[in-house]
């Protein structure tokens, strides 16, 4: 599940439990309609990400083009950080 909020010109997308392709519509609508300076995807309440979730992150990065550096993956668990490392997301995304 994903919730979202706009705070200080930043769009925060909060991932709750699993981040899967089932979240695609919510994920798309949230970031397409946002007028923001950066997008922060908060994984602090996430327990798992599957290939569909990874694909959505890549798609968003691609859509942002030159502004891809404004996309931040935030507060991921050790489990999710390991997944990011295995698929080299640590080289593609800003992870905090």
VOBA-1610 file (N, C-alpha, C; in pm, whole numbers, padded with zeros to 5 digits, always signed):
BEGIN
Unk+00085-00118+00000Unk+00000+00000+00000Unk+00089+00124+00000Unk+00041+00228-00063Unk+00114+00355-00069Unk+00021+00467-00026Unk+00072+00554+00061Unk+00004+00679+00092Unk+00097+00791+00047Unk+00041+00909+00033Unk+00126+01019-00012Unk+00085+01150+00053Unk+00182+01241+00060Unk+00157+01375+00112Unk+00259+01470+00052Unk+00221+01596+00042Unk+00311+01699-00007Unk+00356+01781+00113Unk+00488+01785+00136Unk+00546+01857+00250Unk+00664+01939+00201Unk+00659+02070+00223Unk+00772+02157+00189Unk+00821+02135+00046Unk+00730+02135-00048Unk+00760+02118-00191Unk+00822+01982-00225Unk+00805+01885-00135Unk+00851+01748-00159Unk+00731+01655-00155Unk+00722+01567-00252Unk+00619+01463-00250Unk+00675+01344-00175Unk+00609+01306-00067Unk+00647+01188+00012Unk+00551+01076-00024Unk+00607+00967-00073Unk+00530+00845-00098Unk+00570+00745+00010Unk+00476+00708+00095Unk+00502+00618+00206Unk+00459+00476+00168Unk+00555+00386+00162Unk+00527+00246+00130Unk+00498+00173+00260Unk+00383+00106+00265Unk+00342+00031+00383Unk+00333-00117+00345Unk+00403-00200+00418Unk+00412-00344+00396Unk+00486-00374+00265Unk+00418-00431+00167Unk+00482-00473+00043Unk+00469-00367-00066Unk+00574-00352-00147Unk+00571-00263-00262Unk+00573-00352-00386Unk+00456-00365-00448Unk+00439-00458-00560Unk+00366-00390-00675Unk+00351-00462-00784Unk+00280-00410-00900Unk+00135-00376-00865Unk+00081-00433-00758Unk-00055-00400-00714Unk-00067-00252-00676Unk+00045-00187-00647Unk+00046-00046-00609Unk+00061+00047-00729Unk+00064-00008-00849Unk+00095+00071-00969Unk+00005+00193-00986Unk-00126+00174-00981Unk-00217+00287-01006Unk-00200+00398-00904Unk-00195+00363-00777Unk-00176+00464-00672Unk-00043+00535-00691Unk+00060+00461-00721Unk+00194+00515-00741Unk+00196+00613-00859Unk+00136+00575-00970Unk+00132+00660-01089Unk+00055+00789-01064Unk-00064+00777-01010Unk-00148+00895-00986Unk-00080+00991-00890Unk-00021+00939-00785Unk+00041+01024-00683Unk+00153+01110-00741Unk+00242+01051-00818Unk+00355+01131-00866Unk+00324+01209-00992Unk+00228+01168-01072Unk+00195+01243-01193Unk+00123+01373-01163Unk+00048+01377-01056Unk-00031+01495-01024Unk+00038+01588-00925Unk+00160+01558-00889Unk+00228+01636-00786Unk+00312+01748-00846Unk+00299+01865-00788Unk+00384+01979-00823Unk+00487+01989-00711Unk+00606+01933-00736Unk+00704+01924-00628Unk+00846+01940-00682Unk+00937+01968-00590Unk+01079+01981-00625Unk+01153+01848-00618Unk+01102+01757-00535Unk+01164+01625-00526Unk+01060+01522-00483Unk+01092+01397-00510Unk+01006+01286-00471Unk+01086+01198-00375Unk+01032+01180-00256Unk+01096+01097-00155Unk+01008+00975-00133Unk+01062+00859-00159Unk+00987+00735-00137Unk+01034+00677-00004Unk+00945+00679+00093Unk+00975+00640+00230Unk+00945+00491+00249Unk+01051+00415+00274Unk+01039+00270+00293Unk+01042+00231+00440Unk+01028+00325+00532Unk+01043+00294+00675Unk+00939+00195+00725Unk+00824+00186+00661Unk+00720+00090+00701Unk+00702-00022+00599Unk+00800-00036+00509Unk+00793-00141+00406Unk+00862-00267+00456Unk+00806-00380+00419Unk+00865-00508+00458Unk+00924-00583+00340Unk+00879-00553+00218Unk+00927-00626+00101Unk+00903-00544-00026Unk+00989-00565-00123Unk+00970-00508-00257Unk+00994-00621-00357Unk+00906-00634-00455Unk+00923-00740-00555Unk+00969-00678-00687Unk+00981-00761-00790Unk+01029-00713-00919Unk+00938-00607-00978Unk+00808-00616-00950Unk+00715-00513-00998Unk+00743-00378-00933Unk+00771-00379-00804Unk+00806-00256-00733Unk+00936-00197-00784Unk+01035-00283-00806Unk+01162-00237-00861Unk+01142-00176-01000Unk+01058-00239-01080Unk+01028-00188-01213Unk+00961-00052-01209Unk+00871-00032-01113Unk+00805+00099-01101Unk+00905+00208-01065Unk+01002+00176-00980Unk+01105+00274-00946Unk+01189+00310-01069Unk+01225+00210-01148Unk+01301+00236-01271Unk+01220+00319-01369Unk+01091+00289-01380Unk+01005+00364-01471Unk+00995+00510-01427Unk+00979+00533-01298Unk+00972+00670-01248Unk+01103+00743-01274Unk+01214+00677-01249Unk+01345+00739-01276Unk+01357+00778-01423Unk+01312+00691-01511Unk+01316+00718-01654Unk+01226+00835-01691Unk+01106+00840-01632Unk+01012+00949-01660Unk+01067+01084-01614Unk+01145+01084-01507Unk+01200+01209-01455Unk+01313+01262-01541Unk+01376+01176-01620Unk+01482+01218-01711Unk+01594+01292-01640Unk+01619+01416-01682Unk+01727+01497-01624Unk+01705+01528-01476Unk+01583+01511-01429Unk+01552+01541-01289Unk+01555+01415-01201Unk+01612+01307-01252Unk+01615+01180-01178Unk+01688+01193-01044Unk+01779+01291-01033Unk+01850+01310-00906Unk+01759+01367-00798Unk+01637+01406-00834Unk+01540+01456-00736Unk+01458+01343-00674Unk+01489+01221-00711Unk+01420+01103-00658Unk+01506+01040-00549Unk+01449+01026-00430Unk+01523+00975-00314Unk+01451+00854-00257Unk+01527+00747-00234Unk+01474+00628-00167Unk+01519+00639-00021Unk+01423+00645+00070Unk+01450+00684+00209Unk+01412+00576+00309Unk+01498+00554+00407Unk+01471+00471+00527Unk+01433+00326+00496Unk+01502+00265+00404Unk+01475+00124+00374Unk+01539+00035+00481Unk+01475-00078+00506Unk+01528-00177+00600Unk+01653-00242+00540Unk+01727-00314+00624Unk+01845-00387+00576Unk+01808-00485+00465Unk+01693-00550+00480Unk+01646-00646+00379Unk+01625-00577+00244Unk+01557-00465+00245Unk+01530-00393+00119Unk+01658-00329+00065Unk+01743-00278+00153Unk+01872-00224+00108Unk+01955-00331+00037Unk+01950-00452+00087Unk+02024-00562+00024Unk+01969-00589-00117Unk+01837-00585-00131Unk+01777-00601-00264Unk+01823-00489-00356Unk+01821-00364-00307Unk+01868-00251-00387Unk+02013-00272-00431Unk+02095-00322-00340Unk+02236-00345-00371Unk+02253-00454-00477Unk+02180-00562-00464Unk+02191-00674-00559Unk+02156-00629-00701Unk+02057-00541-00714Unk+02015-00495-00847Unk+02079-00362-00886Unk+02181-00322-00810Unk+02260-00201-00838Unk+02182-00070-00829Unk+02074-00069-00754Unk+02001+00056-00735Unk+02084+00157-00657Unk+02179+00109-00578Unk+02265+00200-00503Unk+02350+00285-00597Unk+02363+00244-00722Unk+02436+00321-00822Unk+02344+00410-00906Unk+02214+00381-00904Unk+02118+00455-00986Unk+02040+00560-00909Unk+02019+00536-00780Unk+01932+00620-00699Unk+02007+00679-00581Unk+01958+00792-00535Unk+02006+00848-00409Unk+01931+00774-00298Unk+02005+00707-00210Unk+01945+00630-00101Unk+01990+00691+00031Unk+01891+00729+00113Unk+01922+00790+00243Unk+01861+00710+00355
//
